[in-house]
Amino acid sequence: MINRVLTVGSLIPGRMTVKPPAPVQTENKEVKTEGIIVEQNGNRMEIHPVKGKLLDIALIQGKQINYKCRKGTCGQCTVKVIKGTGLSVPNEQEQKKLKNELMNGYRLACQAEIL
């Protein structure tokens, strides 16, 4: 496995792509890795789960998520998680910004981590 170092330039959409993980073969049964489906401004996108911040992984995979501050203060990167598991528990910044919207599936992509 090749370890890649991400820099600011590598996070620009279209500069670097990450292939989705290959399905795992076990006793002639194919196990598929399920993606995380999020929605922002009416646009749905599937993000293949790779460990890291949801926003960073989405941008690396060429998904167009709106964002601004990357600190969790502006709320520009708010997405609704339609399907998928494996995200971190909402942190203090998300709880402060989103409040009750967390219960409706909304997360800050810059704060939510794929585990």
PyMOL CGO cylinders between C-alpha atoms (Angstrom):
from pymol import cmd
from pymol.cgo import CYLINDER

trace = [
    CYLINDER, 0.00, 0.00, 0.00, 1.33, 3.42, -0.91, 0.3, 1, 1, 1, 1, 1, 1,
    CYLINDER, 1.33, 3.42, -0.91, 0.99, 6.07, 1.77, 0.3, 1, 1, 1, 1, 1, 1,
    CYLINDER, 0.99, 6.07, 1.77, 0.17, 9.47, 0.32, 0.3, 1, 1, 1, 1, 1, 1,
    CYLINDER, 0.17, 9.47, 0.32, 0.77, 12.75, 2.03, 0.3, 1, 1, 1, 1, 1, 1,
    CYLINDER, 0.77, 12.75, 2.03, -2.08, 15.18, 1.48, 0.3, 1, 1, 1, 1, 1, 1,
    CYLINDER, -2.08, 15.18, 1.48, -1.21, 18.81, 0.95, 0.3, 1, 1, 1, 1, 1, 1,
    CYLINDER, -1.21, 18.81, 0.95, -3.45, 21.79, 0.31, 0.3, 1, 1, 1, 1, 1, 1,
    CYLINDER, -3.45, 21.79, 0.31, -2.85, 21.42, -3.42, 0.3, 1, 1, 1, 1, 1, 1,
    CYLINDER, -2.85, 21.42, -3.42, -3.81, 17.75, -3.39, 0.3, 1, 1, 1, 1, 1, 1,
    CYLINDER, -3.81, 17.75, -3.39, -7.25, 18.59, -2.00, 0.3, 1, 1, 1, 1, 1, 1,
    CYLINDER, -7.25, 18.59, -2.00, -8.21, 20.64, -5.05, 0.3, 1, 1, 1, 1, 1, 1,
    CYLINDER, -8.21, 20.64, -5.05, -10.96, 18.71, -6.88, 0.3, 1, 1, 1, 1, 1, 1,
    CYLINDER, -10.96, 18.71, -6.88, -9.61, 16.94, -9.93, 0.3, 1, 1, 1, 1, 1, 1,
    CYLINDER, -9.61, 16.94, -9.93, -5.96, 16.97, -8.82, 0.3, 1, 1, 1, 1, 1, 1,
    CYLINDER, -5.96, 16.97, -8.82, -5.98, 13.60, -7.09, 0.3, 1, 1, 1, 1, 1, 1,
    CYLINDER, -5.98, 13.60, -7.09, -8.38, 10.68, -7.14, 0.3, 1, 1, 1, 1, 1, 1,
    CYLINDER, -8.38, 10.68, -7.14, -8.73, 7.78, -4.80, 0.3, 1, 1, 1, 1, 1, 1,
    CYLINDER, -8.73, 7.78, -4.80, -10.07, 4.50, -6.09, 0.3, 1, 1, 1, 1, 1, 1,
    CYLINDER, -10.07, 4.50, -6.09, -12.77, 2.88, -3.97, 0.3, 1, 1, 1, 1, 1, 1,
    CYLINDER, -12.77, 2.88, -3.97, -11.56, -0.05, -1.91, 0.3, 1, 1, 1, 1, 1, 1,
    CYLINDER, -11.56, -0.05, -1.91, -11.68, -3.36, -3.74, 0.3, 1, 1, 1, 1, 1, 1,
    CYLINDER, -11.68, -3.36, -3.74, -14.33, -5.86, -2.64, 0.3, 1, 1, 1, 1, 1, 1,
    CYLINDER, -14.33, -5.86, -2.64, -13.06, -8.51, -0.25, 0.3, 1, 1, 1, 1, 1, 1,
    CYLINDER, -13.06, -8.51, -0.25, -13.22, -12.12, -1.43, 0.3, 1, 1, 1, 1, 1, 1,
    CYLINDER, -13.22, -12.12, -1.43, -14.09, -14.78, 1.12, 0.3, 1, 1, 1, 1, 1, 1,
    CYLINDER, -14.09, -14.78, 1.12, -15.05, -18.35, 0.20, 0.3, 1, 1, 1, 1, 1, 1,
    CYLINDER, -15.05, -18.35, 0.20, -16.39, -17.33, -3.23, 0.3, 1, 1, 1, 1, 1, 1,
    CYLINDER, -16.39, -17.33, -3.23, -18.63, -14.72, -1.61, 0.3, 1, 1, 1, 1, 1, 1,
    CYLINDER, -18.63, -14.72, -1.61, -18.07, -11.10, -2.54, 0.3, 1, 1, 1, 1, 1, 1,
    CYLINDER, -18.07, -11.10, -2.54, -18.42, -8.64, 0.33, 0.3, 1, 1, 1, 1, 1, 1,
    CYLINDER, -18.42, -8.64, 0.33, -19.13, -5.13, -0.89, 0.3, 1, 1, 1, 1, 1, 1,
    CYLINDER, -19.13, -5.13, -0.89, -17.98, -2.03, 0.93, 0.3, 1, 1, 1, 1, 1, 1,
    CYLINDER, -17.98, -2.03, 0.93, -21.01, 0.22, 1.31, 0.3, 1, 1, 1, 1, 1, 1,
    CYLINDER, -21.01, 0.22, 1.31, -20.58, 3.90, 0.66, 0.3, 1, 1, 1, 1, 1, 1,
    CYLINDER, -20.58, 3.90, 0.66, -21.83, 6.80, 2.70, 0.3, 1, 1, 1, 1, 1, 1,
    CYLINDER, -21.83, 6.80, 2.70, -24.56, 8.72, 0.89, 0.3, 1, 1, 1, 1, 1, 1,
    CYLINDER, -24.56, 8.72, 0.89, -24.86, 12.39, 1.79, 0.3, 1, 1, 1, 1, 1, 1,
    CYLINDER, -24.86, 12.39, 1.79, -26.98, 15.21, 0.44, 0.3, 1, 1, 1, 1, 1, 1,
    CYLINDER, -26.98, 15.21, 0.44, -26.21, 18.92, 0.24, 0.3, 1, 1, 1, 1, 1, 1,
    CYLINDER, -26.21, 18.92, 0.24, -28.41, 21.50, -1.49, 0.3, 1, 1, 1, 1, 1, 1,
    CYLINDER, -28.41, 21.50, -1.49, -30.42, 18.76, -3.22, 0.3, 1, 1, 1, 1, 1, 1,
    CYLINDER, -30.42, 18.76, -3.22, -27.31, 17.00, -4.60, 0.3, 1, 1, 1, 1, 1, 1,
    CYLINDER, -27.31, 17.00, -4.60, -26.75, 13.42, -3.47, 0.3, 1, 1, 1, 1, 1, 1,
    CYLINDER, -26.75, 13.42, -3.47, -23.31, 11.92, -3.58, 0.3, 1, 1, 1, 1, 1, 1,
    CYLINDER, -23.31, 11.92, -3.58, -21.80, 8.60, -2.54, 0.3, 1, 1, 1, 1, 1, 1,
    CYLINDER, -21.80, 8.60, -2.54, -18.53, 8.69, -0.67, 0.3, 1, 1, 1, 1, 1, 1,
    CYLINDER, -18.53, 8.69, -0.67, -16.49, 5.51, -0.46, 0.3, 1, 1, 1, 1, 1, 1,
    CYLINDER, -16.49, 5.51, -0.46, -15.48, 5.09, 3.18, 0.3, 1, 1, 1, 1, 1, 1,
    CYLINDER, -15.48, 5.09, 3.18, -11.81, 5.79, 3.78, 0.3, 1, 1, 1, 1, 1, 1,
    CYLINDER, -11.81, 5.79, 3.78, -10.52, 6.81, 7.19, 0.3, 1, 1, 1, 1, 1, 1,
    CYLINDER, -10.52, 6.81, 7.19, -10.36, 10.59, 7.60, 0.3, 1, 1, 1, 1, 1, 1,
    CYLINDER, -10.36, 10.59, 7.60, -12.52, 13.72, 7.70, 0.3, 1, 1, 1, 1, 1, 1,
    CYLINDER, -12.52, 13.72, 7.70, -15.68, 13.34, 5.63, 0.3, 1, 1, 1, 1, 1, 1,
    CYLINDER, -15.68, 13.34, 5.63, -15.03, 16.62, 3.79, 0.3, 1, 1, 1, 1, 1, 1,
    CYLINDER, -15.03, 16.62, 3.79, -11.42, 15.76, 2.91, 0.3, 1, 1, 1, 1, 1, 1,
    CYLINDER, -11.42, 15.76, 2.91, -12.32, 12.28, 1.64, 0.3, 1, 1, 1, 1, 1, 1,
    CYLINDER, -12.32, 12.28, 1.64, -15.22, 13.65, -0.41, 0.3, 1, 1, 1, 1, 1, 1,
    CYLINDER, -15.22, 13.65, -0.41, -13.00, 16.28, -2.06, 0.3, 1, 1, 1, 1, 1, 1,
    CYLINDER, -13.00, 16.28, -2.06, -10.29, 13.71, -2.82, 0.3, 1, 1, 1, 1, 1, 1,
    CYLINDER, -10.29, 13.71, -2.82, -12.94, 11.55, -4.49, 0.3, 1, 1, 1, 1, 1, 1,
    CYLINDER, -12.94, 11.55, -4.49, -14.08, 14.50, -6.61, 0.3, 1, 1, 1, 1, 1, 1,
    CYLINDER, -14.08, 14.50, -6.61, -17.36, 15.19, -4.81, 0.3, 1, 1, 1, 1, 1, 1,
    CYLINDER, -17.36, 15.19, -4.81, -18.49, 18.81, -4.85, 0.3, 1, 1, 1, 1, 1, 1,
    CYLINDER, -18.49, 18.81, -4.85, -19.26, 19.63, -1.21, 0.3, 1, 1, 1, 1, 1, 1,
    CYLINDER, -19.26, 19.63, -1.21, -19.54, 23.33, -0.43, 0.3, 1, 1, 1, 1, 1, 1,
    CYLINDER, -19.54, 23.33, -0.43, -17.30, 24.45, 2.42, 0.3, 1, 1, 1, 1, 1, 1,
    CYLINDER, -17.30, 24.45, 2.42, -15.56, 27.54, 3.70, 0.3, 1, 1, 1, 1, 1, 1,
    CYLINDER, -15.56, 27.54, 3.70, -13.83, 27.66, 7.10, 0.3, 1, 1, 1, 1, 1, 1,
    CYLINDER, -13.83, 27.66, 7.10, -13.01, 23.95, 7.78, 0.3, 1, 1, 1, 1, 1, 1,
    CYLINDER, -13.01, 23.95, 7.78, -13.31, 24.74, 11.52, 0.3, 1, 1, 1, 1, 1, 1,
    CYLINDER, -13.31, 24.74, 11.52, -17.01, 23.99, 12.04, 0.3, 1, 1, 1, 1, 1, 1,
    CYLINDER, -17.01, 23.99, 12.04, -18.00, 27.59, 12.67, 0.3, 1, 1, 1, 1, 1, 1,
    CYLINDER, -18.00, 27.59, 12.67, -19.61, 28.70, 9.37, 0.3, 1, 1, 1, 1, 1, 1,
    CYLINDER, -19.61, 28.70, 9.37, -21.86, 25.67, 8.72, 0.3, 1, 1, 1, 1, 1, 1,
    CYLINDER, -21.86, 25.67, 8.72, -21.26, 25.89, 4.94, 0.3, 1, 1, 1, 1, 1, 1,
    CYLINDER, -21.26, 25.89, 4.94, -20.31, 22.19, 4.78, 0.3, 1, 1, 1, 1, 1, 1,
    CYLINDER, -20.31, 22.19, 4.78, -23.50, 20.91, 6.45, 0.3, 1, 1, 1, 1, 1, 1,
    CYLINDER, -23.50, 20.91, 6.45, -24.66, 17.67, 4.82, 0.3, 1, 1, 1, 1, 1, 1,
    CYLINDER, -24.66, 17.67, 4.82, -27.49, 15.27, 5.54, 0.3, 1, 1, 1, 1, 1, 1,
    CYLINDER, -27.49, 15.27, 5.54, -26.36, 11.67, 5.91, 0.3, 1, 1, 1, 1, 1, 1,
    CYLINDER, -26.36, 11.67, 5.91, -28.91, 9.64, 3.95, 0.3, 1, 1, 1, 1, 1, 1,
    CYLINDER, -28.91, 9.64, 3.95, -27.25, 6.24, 4.28, 0.3, 1, 1, 1, 1, 1, 1,
    CYLINDER, -27.25, 6.24, 4.28, -24.12, 4.84, 5.81, 0.3, 1, 1, 1, 1, 1, 1,
    CYLINDER, -24.12, 4.84, 5.81, -22.43, 4.04, 9.04, 0.3, 1, 1, 1, 1, 1, 1,
    CYLINDER, -22.43, 4.04, 9.04, -18.95, 4.37, 10.44, 0.3, 1, 1, 1, 1, 1, 1,
    CYLINDER, -18.95, 4.37, 10.44, -18.97, 8.08, 11.22, 0.3, 1, 1, 1, 1, 1, 1,
    CYLINDER, -18.97, 8.08, 11.22, -17.64, 9.49, 14.48, 0.3, 1, 1, 1, 1, 1, 1,
    CYLINDER, -17.64, 9.49, 14.48, -19.94, 10.69, 17.24, 0.3, 1, 1, 1, 1, 1, 1,
    CYLINDER, -19.94, 10.69, 17.24, -20.78, 14.38, 16.74, 0.3, 1, 1, 1, 1, 1, 1,
    CYLINDER, -20.78, 14.38, 16.74, -18.14, 16.50, 18.45, 0.3, 1, 1, 1, 1, 1, 1,
    CYLINDER, -18.14, 16.50, 18.45, -18.68, 19.65, 20.51, 0.3, 1, 1, 1, 1, 1, 1,
    CYLINDER, -18.68, 19.65, 20.51, -18.42, 21.96, 17.50, 0.3, 1, 1, 1, 1, 1, 1,
    CYLINDER, -18.42, 21.96, 17.50, -21.14, 20.02, 15.63, 0.3, 1, 1, 1, 1, 1, 1,
    CYLINDER, -21.14, 20.02, 15.63, -23.39, 19.98, 18.68, 0.3, 1, 1, 1, 1, 1, 1,
    CYLINDER, -23.39, 19.98, 18.68, -22.96, 23.72, 19.11, 0.3, 1, 1, 1, 1, 1, 1,
    CYLINDER, -22.96, 23.72, 19.11, -23.62, 24.57, 15.44, 0.3, 1, 1, 1, 1, 1, 1,
    CYLINDER, -23.62, 24.57, 15.44, -26.29, 22.03, 14.45, 0.3, 1, 1, 1, 1, 1, 1,
    CYLINDER, -26.29, 22.03, 14.45, -28.11, 21.49, 17.77, 0.3, 1, 1, 1, 1, 1, 1,
    CYLINDER, -28.11, 21.49, 17.77, -31.34, 19.52, 17.12, 0.3, 1, 1, 1, 1, 1, 1,
    CYLINDER, -31.34, 19.52, 17.12, -30.54, 19.02, 13.42, 0.3, 1, 1, 1, 1, 1, 1,
    CYLINDER, -30.54, 19.02, 13.42, -28.10, 16.29, 14.49, 0.3, 1, 1, 1, 1, 1, 1,
    CYLINDER, -28.10, 16.29, 14.49, -31.10, 14.09, 15.28, 0.3, 1, 1, 1, 1, 1, 1,
    CYLINDER, -31.10, 14.09, 15.28, -32.33, 14.59, 11.69, 0.3, 1, 1, 1, 1, 1, 1,
    CYLINDER, -32.33, 14.59, 11.69, -29.09, 13.22, 10.23, 0.3, 1, 1, 1, 1, 1, 1,
    CYLINDER, -29.09, 13.22, 10.23, -27.24, 16.48, 9.56, 0.3, 1, 1, 1, 1, 1, 1,
    CYLINDER, -27.24, 16.48, 9.56, -23.48, 16.67, 10.09, 0.3, 1, 1, 1, 1, 1, 1,
    CYLINDER, -23.48, 16.67, 10.09, -20.66, 19.11, 9.47, 0.3, 1, 1, 1, 1, 1, 1,
    CYLINDER, -20.66, 19.11, 9.47, -18.52, 17.43, 6.81, 0.3, 1, 1, 1, 1, 1, 1,
    CYLINDER, -18.52, 17.43, 6.81, -15.40, 19.23, 8.08, 0.3, 1, 1, 1, 1, 1, 1,
    CYLINDER, -15.40, 19.23, 8.08, -15.87, 17.77, 11.57, 0.3, 1, 1, 1, 1, 1, 1,
    CYLINDER, -15.87, 17.77, 11.57, -17.39, 14.30, 10.97, 0.3, 1, 1, 1, 1, 1, 1,
    CYLINDER, -17.39, 14.30, 10.97, -14.76, 11.59, 10.69, 0.3, 1, 1, 1, 1, 1, 1,
    CYLINDER, -14.76, 11.59, 10.69, -15.02, 8.32, 8.84, 0.3, 1, 1, 1, 1, 1, 1,
    CYLINDER, -15.02, 8.32, 8.84, -13.71, 5.66, 11.20, 0.3, 1, 1, 1, 1, 1, 1,
]
cmd.load_cgo(trace, "trace")
